[in-house]
């Protein structure tokens, strides 16, 4: 066995209080986690009941997608009031209790903030519609007159992140057409104008509101979008860094420096985590400078196909990009927007792209499960923080046969029904083998807000906890080792070349622990001195099967 050490992949060990550098963070989508009151919608009471499950899984923090008051035009990312918990989920007092109870179990809480937009039902937007053109209320948003005769043409031809147009025309009190307003997502999500001092002041106050209630951090949704070029030009062809009119604007960094000052003002500094989709790794890393965000989501690995060369390139590029700014990488296989790994890795094209999601794409679930198990060990062995989307630890597949009339995701409707949307990874979790909703709601309660497929109980937490070979057992074992092995808590990684291994093998060491993933067609013999710690599949006479990962300690 030989090692290839790169200075770009090595940094100093994190301080003891920088928990976020090596944390395992579990994403809770509240509507689909657990229903405590029996109305068919997941809620905070359901989460509180299952906090011991999260403790036993071995997570360090829980990230909640928006739990605020919302009309739910986009799954809660259309926030009406950041200081009010949506009644479907509970109350502010319950949220405070949940944060405290989780912390008593060693689990910190991260909450979502959506700086790009608010709900059309937000008091600011209602006031802007009532106030009319030129008012201070409208300066908090992007209201503009239309182009052409009568202002009938949209101010720009920008495309929505959810497909379609990005401008909606208002109606004046006398019934005549009025100004247009900008929304990079749905019309129910008007974009905020970050040139407004009100917008900056309000968001910093929102951070303090949740930090004062014990939240350990903020996840920043669509973090590269909020600032726009005030001239509102069209998107140029071949634009350079900072030249896009509404993506990755240089002025954004001043916004997040202000947020970092708020986070650092607490005796126990709070953490900022950005959702940043940028192909330019240098531009990406700029958000992670010491006075801006602590970490940002790394989507490169998640979107790559199941291919050793592709995955190794993603790992190398990610670690190299983070090293100069001293920030830890993050690793994630899916979230509430992404096709679940068990389904995605079983497809002929196992990469991910929103435009590629279509009805009727075939998948081999047995193959996908093997690869998802291997990918779980691969990502858990990498230096940095690990994110686990609820249900991935159970190996849930994407639900691809939801009744059309049950789908609620706006991506489905704005595609004209061609795109199935994201609801297939948001189906309520199964907790028990039997029961009306497999333990999601109390028996006899209202049906879940999205229907669970037949046989959902086979993937339940109850069934898998009793099976030492289950996906849940694999995750529990991996996260326990990740916490107990000194090498897996370090920031170092060294590539390893195993004798006889092909290019279809990814192997690296963290201290005296070696992680190896076999993406080749045949079995891979492990070294004779390998002391096996964990494997995603049974070894075959000392050899690691195809589409499997293993962790071992070297004894020589």
Buried (B, 14 or more C-beta within 10 A) or exposed (E): BEEEEEEBBBBEEBEEEBBBBBBBBBBBBBBBBBBBBBEBBBBBBBBBBBBEBBBBBBBBBBBBBBBBBBBBBBBBBBBBBBEBBBEBBBEBEBBBBBBEBBBEEEBBBBBBBBBBBBBBBBEBBBBBBEBBEEEEBBBBBBBBEBEEEEBEEBBBEBEBBBBBBBBBBBEEEEEEEBBBBBBBBBBBBBBBBBBBEBBBEBBBEBBBBBBEBBBBBBBBBBBBBBBBEEEBBEBEEEEEEBBBBBBBBEBBBEBBEBBBEBBEEEEEBBBBBBBBBBEEBEBBBBBBBEEBBBBBBBBBBBBBBBBBEBBBBBBBBBBBBBBEBBBBBBBBBBBBBBBBBBBBBBBEEBBBEBEEBEEEBEBBBEBBBBBBBBBBBBBBBBBBBBBBBBBBBBBBBBBBEBEEEEBBBBBBBBBEEEBBBBBBBBBBBBBBBEBBBBBBBBEEBBEBBBBBBEEBBEBBBBBBBEEEEBBBBBBBBBBBBBEEBEBBBBBBBBBBEBEEBEEBBBBBBBBEBBBBBBBBEEBBBBBEEBBEBBBBBEBEEEBBBBBBBBBBBBEE
